[in-house]
Amino acid sequence: MNLLPIQNYEFDLIDSQTETLERLTRRTESSDKQKSRIIGKSFIGNVYQNTFNLRPSNIDKSTICTLEGVLHDTKGEVKVEINKTIKVFFYFFLCLPFVSFFLQLFSSQEKFNPVFILVFIGQLLVIRYLFIGLFFKMSSRIAVAKLLDVLDAEKIRKK
């Protein structure tokens, strides 16, 4: 089980694999350091033979996503996950309920109340599913839509 969300998609290519890869290469700024900056291209990253590792170039909600994928003859697959830098922030954010729980548990000011266990679990669920989950869902939709626009693909479906 992953603590942070990952989505896998499969889509059908309209053009051939070579034309689609050529279109993707034209719209991608080649870079090893996937830093977001304002450029005229849609993505920053690397396009290899039939695989790609991309990140949206514009600085908006879709910036937190990294797109890794493979293009076959008539189909393509893409895995959308959270960028490593943002993962560190989200893991830190997920650790805050643990810190508050243990501070409350070992503090000598008040007697420990079992309700704090429910509050702790509730905080974890709200952070993971409301904050991180919804934010990732919105940003991954934007990033995948941009990728499909560049690839000129159709019929996307979750794997």
C-alpha positions in Angstrom: 0.0 0.0 0.0 1.3 3.4 -0.9 1.0 6.2 1.6 0.8 8.8 -1.2 -1.5 8.3 -4.2 -0.3 7.0 -7.6 -2.5 6.6 -10.7 -2.0 4.5 -13.7 -3.7 5.2 -17.0 -3.9 3.5 -20.4 -4.8 5.2 -23.6 -5.1 4.6 -27.3 -2.9 6.4 -29.8 -4.5 8.0 -32.9 -1.3 8.3 -34.9 1.6 5.9 -35.2 4.2 5.5 -32.4 6.9 7.4 -34.3 4.7 10.4 -35.0 3.5 10.5 -31.4 7.0 10.3 -30.1 8.2 13.0 -32.5 5.3 15.3 -31.4 6.1 14.7 -27.7 9.8 15.4 -28.3 9.0 18.7 -30.0 6.8 19.8 -27.0 9.4 18.7 -24.3 12.3 20.7 -23.0 15.1 18.2 -22.4 16.4 18.4 -18.9 17.8 16.2 -16.2 16.9 18.5 -13.3 13.1 18.7 -13.8 12.8 22.2 -12.4 9.6 24.1 -13.4 10.1 27.3 -15.2 8.3 29.3 -17.8 9.2 28.1 -21.3 7.4 27.8 -24.5 7.1 24.0 -24.3 4.5 21.9 -22.5 6.8 19.6 -20.5 10.2 19.4 -19.0 11.9 16.0 -18.9 13.3 13.2 -21.0 12.0 11.3 -23.9 13.9 8.1 -24.7 13.2 5.5 -27.4 9.6 4.8 -26.5 9.5 5.9 -22.8 9.2 9.3 -21.2 9.7 10.9 -17.8 8.0 14.3 -17.8 6.8 17.1 -15.6 4.6 20.0 -16.7 6.6 23.1 -17.5 4.2 25.8 -16.3 4.0 26.7 -12.7 0.4 25.8 -11.7 -1.6 23.1 -9.9 -0.2 20.4 -12.2 3.4 21.0 -11.2 3.3 18.5 -8.4 2.9 15.5 -10.8 5.5 13.5 -12.5 4.5 11.5 -15.6 6.3 8.3 -16.4 5.1 6.3 -19.4 5.6 4.0 -22.3 4.3 4.2 -25.8 3.5 1.0 -27.6 2.4 0.6 -31.3 -1.3 1.5 -30.7 -1.5 2.0 -27.0 0.3 4.0 -24.3 0.6 3.8 -20.5 1.4 6.5 -18.0 2.0 6.5 -14.3 1.2 9.7 -12.5 2.8 10.2 -9.1 3.8 13.1 -6.8 7.1 14.8 -7.5 9.9 13.8 -5.0 10.3 17.3 -3.6 6.5 17.6 -2.9 6.6 14.1 -1.4 9.0 15.2 1.3 6.6 18.1 2.2 3.6 15.7 2.3 5.5 13.2 4.4 6.4 16.0 6.8 2.8 17.1 6.9 1.7 13.5 7.6 4.2 13.3 10.6 2.6 16.3 12.4 -0.3 14.2 13.9 2.3 11.7 15.2 4.3 14.5 16.8 1.2 16.0 18.5 0.0 12.6 19.6 3.3 11.7 21.3 3.7 15.2 22.8 0.2 14.8 24.3 1.0 11.3 25.5 4.2 12.1 27.3 3.3 15.6 28.5 2.8 15.7 32.3 0.4 18.6 32.3 -2.8 16.6 31.8 -3.9 13.0 32.1 -4.0 11.2 28.7 -7.5 11.1 27.3 -8.3 8.1 25.0 -10.3 10.6 22.8 -6.9 11.8 21.5 -6.5 8.4 19.7 -9.6 9.2 17.7 -8.4 12.7 17.0 -5.1 11.4 15.9 -6.7 8.9 13.5 -9.1 11.6 12.2 -6.2 14.0 11.5 -4.3 11.4 9.6 -7.4 10.5 7.5 -8.2 14.2 6.8 -4.7 15.0 5.8 -4.2 11.9 3.6 -7.6 11.7 1.9 -8.9 15.3 1.9 -5.8 17.4 1.6 -3.3 15.2 -0.3 -5.9 13.1 -2.1 -8.0 15.8 -3.5 -5.0 18.0 -4.4 -3.4 15.1 -6.2 -6.6 14.2 -8.0 -7.0 17.8 -9.4 -3.4 18.2 -10.4 -3.1 14.7 -12.0 -6.2 15.4 -14.1 -4.7 18.6 -15.4 -1.3 16.9 -16.2 -2.8 13.9 -17.9 -5.2 16.1 -20.0 -2.1 18.2 -21.1 -0.2 15.0 -22.0 -3.1 13.6 -24.0 -3.4 16.9 -25.8 0.2 16.8 -26.8 0.1 13.1 -27.7 -3.2 13.4 -29.6 -4.5 10.3 -27.8 -8.0 9.1 -27.1 -10.0 6.7 -24.9 -8.1 7.1 -21.6 -8.9 4.6 -18.9 -7.6 3.8 -15.5 -5.6 0.6 -15.1 
